[in-house]
Amino acid sequence: MSALEPVKVLVVDDSAHNRRLLTELLESSPDVKVVGTACDGNEGLRQVLALHPDVVTLDLEMPRLGGYSFLRLLKSSAPTPVIVISSYAHKTDVFKALELGAFDFIAKPAKPTPDVLEKLRKELHEKVQAARLVRTAEVKPAARKPKVMPLEPSFVVGIGASTGGPPAVQRLLESLAPEPSMSLLVCQHMPKQFTRAFAERLDKLGPFTVREAQEGDLLAPGHVFIAPGGRQLVVYRQNGQYVLGTPPPTMQDKHAPSVDRLFMSLAEVFGSKTIGVVLTGMGSDGAVGAKVIRKAGGEVWAESEETAVIYGMPQEAVATGAVSRVLPLGEIGPALVDLARKRR
């Protein structure tokens, strides 16, 4: 497909109103063409096989063949990037869909005001364009939580991710199971209504206790804190302890949560004991923070192009010259485990 050809999209939704609305929003750009619509999973599979779309938008709750079954059958018959369109009321469903192979998700607005619809239009176009660059990563089985945790963290890891990030973050945490002594802070670009459910789902996977960060939480070994959507995640030292802050974004912040803000905070507090990891995502968030970590004596690692769903954020970080290691996703966790053991 040449760069000038529009992205071909199939819209799968049991609501005729939603199909019309999504089609209108998608085709507002000359770079996108809706090649077909389907009212349930069965029709959706037939349309995929007949029309060969580049991307599918998918409603999860449909009659006859629902979204989960559609994803399983699509993966085995005609693998195609899927963007889930889900309401805020079904947050946990989104992460199950991501585990089944969906590329990303978009929150369905409760009140479709003109401003909200414009935001939805922009998000649809961004993620549809990104989805056709999708790469499939191997999913490894979850590890069980051990009963005993080490007392001290080996070092502190800040993780930044955006588009394609939820499955990448999950896979990274699963691979860290052999060394549950680290403290990790995750900045995943995600709407505020979803970050708590994301943390709760990750908490079930392995040896780490995972939670959405709250103001005043104490950084602890064996814990992973997810930056709350719509706010920032920072660390400061108070009375000999490391305390988490979740301030609202400022006018200067392009993202909330922001990888740059997290990385800069870790560099200021932990210096050479900081490891910043930049995973898949669009844009350049994390690049400024990467330079700050490097200047403070810490290390910055980036996911390699071969496994990153979208190589935008890792590529921008690498371009700063601050990145010391570029690794496939499956090698980042084992490398962190090795480093933790060497630093004991």
C-alpha positions in Angstrom: 0.0 0.0 0.0 1.4 3.4 -1.0 1.6 6.3 1.4 -1.0 8.1 -0.6 -3.7 5.4 -0.4 -6.3 6.0 2.3 -6.6 3.6 5.3 -9.4 1.1 4.6 -11.6 0.7 7.7 -14.4 -1.7 8.5 -16.9 -0.5 11.2 -18.4 -3.3 13.3 -21.2 -2.1 15.7 -24.7 -3.4 16.4 -26.0 0.2 16.6 -27.0 1.7 13.2 -26.6 5.2 14.7 -23.0 4.4 15.9 -22.1 2.9 12.5 -23.3 6.1 10.8 -21.5 8.4 13.3 -18.2 6.5 13.1 -18.4 6.4 9.3 -19.0 10.2 9.2 -16.1 10.9 11.6 -13.7 8.6 9.9 -14.4 9.8 6.4 -14.0 13.4 7.4 -10.4 12.8 6.5 -9.3 12.1 2.9 -6.7 9.7 4.4 -9.4 7.3 5.6 -12.1 5.3 3.7 -14.8 3.2 5.3 -15.0 0.2 3.0 -17.9 -1.5 4.9 -20.0 -1.8 8.0 -21.3 -4.8 10.0 -23.9 -5.2 12.7 -22.4 -8.2 14.5 -19.3 -10.4 14.7 -20.5 -12.9 12.1 -21.1 -10.3 9.5 -17.9 -8.6 10.5 -15.8 -11.7 9.8 -17.4 -12.1 6.4 -16.7 -8.5 5.6 -13.1 -8.8 6.7 -12.5 -11.8 4.4 -14.3 -10.1 1.5 -13.0 -6.5 1.8 -9.5 -6.9 3.4 -9.6 -3.8 5.5 -6.5 -2.3 7.0 -8.2 -1.6 10.3 -11.4 -2.7 12.1 -13.3 -0.7 14.7 -15.2 -3.0 17.0 -18.0 -2.7 19.5 -17.7 -5.5 22.1 -21.3 -6.0 23.0 -23.1 -7.4 20.0 -25.8 -10.1 19.3 -25.0 -13.5 17.8 -21.2 -13.2 17.8 -19.8 -10.7 20.3 -16.5 -8.8 20.3 -14.4 -11.4 22.2 -15.4 -14.3 19.9 -14.8 -12.0 16.9 -11.3 -11.2 18.1 -10.4 -14.9 18.7 -11.7 -15.9 15.2 -10.2 -12.9 13.5 -6.7 -13.7 14.9 -6.9 -17.3 13.6 -8.5 -16.6 10.2 -7.4 -13.1 9.0 -5.3 -11.1 11.5 -6.2 -7.5 11.2 -5.6 -4.6 13.6 -8.7 -3.9 15.7 -9.5 -0.7 17.6 -12.2 -1.3 20.3 -14.8 1.4 20.8 -16.0 0.9 24.4 -18.1 2.9 26.9 -16.6 4.0 30.3 -19.0 1.6 32.0 -17.1 -1.4 30.6 -13.5 -0.6 31.5 -12.4 -4.2 32.4 -13.8 -5.4 29.0 -11.3 -3.3 27.2 -8.3 -4.9 28.8 -9.6 -8.4 28.1 -10.0 -7.4 24.5 -6.4 -6.1 24.4 -5.2 -9.5 25.8 -7.1 -11.2 23.0 -5.2 -9.1 20.4 -7.0 -5.8 20.0 -4.6 -3.0 18.9 -6.0 -0.2 21.1 -9.2 1.2 22.3 -11.2 4.5 22.3 -13.6 5.5 25.0 -17.2 6.0 23.6 -18.5 9.4 24.8 -21.5 9.5 27.0 -22.6 12.9 25.8 -21.8 13.6 22.2 -21.4 17.4 22.3 -19.6 19.1 19.3 -16.4 19.4 21.3 -16.5 15.8 22.4 -17.2 14.6 18.9 -14.3 16.6 17.5 -12.0 15.1 20.1 -13.3 11.6 19.1 -12.7 12.4 15.4 -9.1 13.3 16.1 -8.5 10.3 18.2 -10.0 8.0 15.6 -7.8 9.4 12.8 -4.7 9.1 15.0 -5.2 5.6 16.0 -6.5 4.3 12.7 -3.4 5.7 11.0 -1.2 4.1 13.7 -3.0 0.7 13.6 -2.0 -0.2 10.1 1.6 -0.2 11.3 0.8 -2.7 14.1 3.2 -5.6 14.9 2.0 -8.6 16.8 3.9 -9.5 19.9 4.0 -12.9 21.6 2.0 -13.1 24.8 3.6 -15.1 27.6 1.8 -16.8 30.4 1.3 -15.0 33.7 3.5 -15.8 36.7 2.1 -16.4 40.2 2.8 -14.1 43.1 5.3 -15.3 45.6 4.4 -15.0 49.3 7.7 -13.3 50.4 8.9 -10.0 49.1 12.5 -8.6 49.3 12.8 -5.7 51.7 14.7 -3.2 49.5 14.2 -2.2 45.9 17.2 -2.8 43.7 16.5 0.5 41.8 13.6 2.5 40.5 12.3 2.1 37.0 10.1 4.6 35.2 8.2 3.2 32.2 6.6 5.4 29.5 4.2 4.1 26.8 1.3 5.3 24.6 -0.3 3.7 21.6 0.1 -0.1 21.8 1.3 0.3 25.4 -1.1 -1.7 27.5 -0.1 -5.2 26.2 3.6 -4.1 26.1 3.5 -3.0 29.8 1.8 -6.3 30.7 4.4 -8.4 28.9 7.2 -6.4 30.5 5.8 -6.9 34.0 5.3 -10.6 33.4 8.9 -10.9 32.4 10.1 -9.3 35.7 8.7 -12.1 37.8 12.1 -13.5 38.8 13.1 -10.3 40.5 10.2 -8.7 42.4 12.4 -6.3 44.4 12.2 -3.4 42.1 9.9 -0.4 42.3 8.2 0.7 39.1 6.2 3.7 38.0 4.3 3.5 34.8 3.1 6.4 32.7 0.6 5.0 30.1 -1.3 7.5 28.0 -4.9 6.5 28.9 -8.2 8.3 29.8 -8.7 8.8 33.5 -11.7 6.5 33.6 -9.5 3.5 32.6 -6.2 3.7 34.6 -7.6 2.1 37.8 -9.1 -0.8 35.9 -5.7 -1.2 34.0 -3.9 -1.4 37.4 -6.4 -3.9 38.8 -5.9 -6.1 35.8 -2.1 -6.0 36.0 -2.2 -6.7 39.7 -3.4 -10.2 38.9 -0.5 -11.1 36.7 2.6 -11.7 38.7 4.7 -11.0 41.8 4.1 -7.2 41.9 1.4 -5.3 43.7 0.0 -3.0 41.1 -2.3 0.0 41.8 -3.3 3.3 40.5 -1.1 5.9 42.2 -2.7 8.2 44.7 -1.4 11.4 46.4 0.7 10.4 49.4 1.4 6.8 48.4 4.8 5.5 49.6 7.2 4.0 47.0 7.9 0.5 48.0 9.8 -2.6 46.7 7.7 -5.0 44.8 5.1 -2.3 43.9 4.1 -0.9 40.6 2.2 2.4 40.5 0.2 3.4 37.4 0.0 7.2 36.7 -3.7 8.3 37.1 -5.3 9.4 33.8 -5.6 13.2 33.6 -3.0 13.8 36.3 0.8 13.7 36.6 2.9 11.2 38.6 6.0 12.5 40.5 8.1 11.5 43.4 9.6 13.6 46.2 11.5 12.7 49.4 9.9 13.5 52.8 11.0 12.4 56.2 13.3 9.8 54.8 10.6 8.3 52.6 9.8 8.5 48.9 6.3 9.8 48.5 4.2 9.9 45.3 2.5 13.0 44.1 -0.3 13.2 41.6 -0.6 16.9 40.7 -3.0 18.2 38.0 -1.4 19.1 34.6 -0.1 22.6 34.0 -0.7 24.7 30.9 2.8 23.6 29.7 2.0 19.9 29.9 1.2 18.3 26.5 0.1 15.0 28.1 -1.5 14.0 31.4 0.0 11.8 32.5 3.3 12.8 31.0 6.4 10.5 30.6 8.6 13.6 30.6 7.3 14.8 33.9 7.7 11.3 35.5 11.2 10.9 34.1 12.3 14.4 35.2 11.0 13.7 38.7 12.8 10.4 39.0 16.0 11.9 37.8 15.8 14.7 40.4 15.1 12.4 43.3 17.0 9.2 42.4 19.7 10.4 40.0 22.0 7.5 38.9 19.6 5.0 40.5 17.0 5.8 37.8 16.2 3.6 34.8 13.8 5.1 32.3 12.2 2.7 29.7 10.5 4.1 26.7 8.0 1.7 25.1 5.8 1.9 22.0 3.8 5.1 21.3 3.2 7.9 19.0 4.8 11.3 19.4 7.8 12.3 21.4 6.7 12.2 25.1 9.7 10.9 27.1 12.4 12.4 24.9 13.0 15.5 27.1 12.9 13.4 30.3 15.4 10.9 28.8 17.9 13.7 28.4 17.4 14.7 32.1 17.8 11.1 33.3 21.0 10.7 31.3 22.4 14.1 32.7 21.6 12.9 36.2 23.7 9.7 35.7 20.8 7.3 35.2 20.1 5.1 32.2 17.5 5.2 29.5 16.4 2.2 27.5 14.1 2.1 24.5 12.1 -0.6 22.8 13.5 -1.5 19.4 11.7 -1.0 16.2 11.3 -4.7 15.5 8.8 -5.1 18.4 7.4 -1.6 19.0 3.8 -1.4 17.7 4.5 2.3 17.0 8.2 3.3 17.0 7.5 7.0 17.5 8.3 7.6 21.2 11.3 5.2 21.3 12.7 6.7 18.1 12.4 10.2 19.4 14.2 9.1 22.7 17.0 7.4 20.7 17.4 10.5 18.6 18.3 12.6 21.7 21.5 10.5 22.2 20.4 9.8 25.8 19.4 6.1 25.2 22.1 3.6 26.2 20.3 0.4 25.3 17.8 -0.4 22.5 16.2 -3.8 23.1 13.2 -5.9 21.7 10.4 -5.9 24.2 11.0 -9.5 25.2 14.6 -8.7 26.3 13.9 -5.6 28.4 12.5 -7.5 31.4 15.3 -10.0 31.6 17.9 -7.2 31.2 16.3 -5.4 34.1 16.4 -8.6 36.2 20.1 -9.0 35.5 20.8 -5.4 36.4 18.9 -5.7 39.6 20.9 -8.7 40.7 24.2 -7.0 39.8 23.3 -3.9 41.9 22.5 -5.9 45.1 
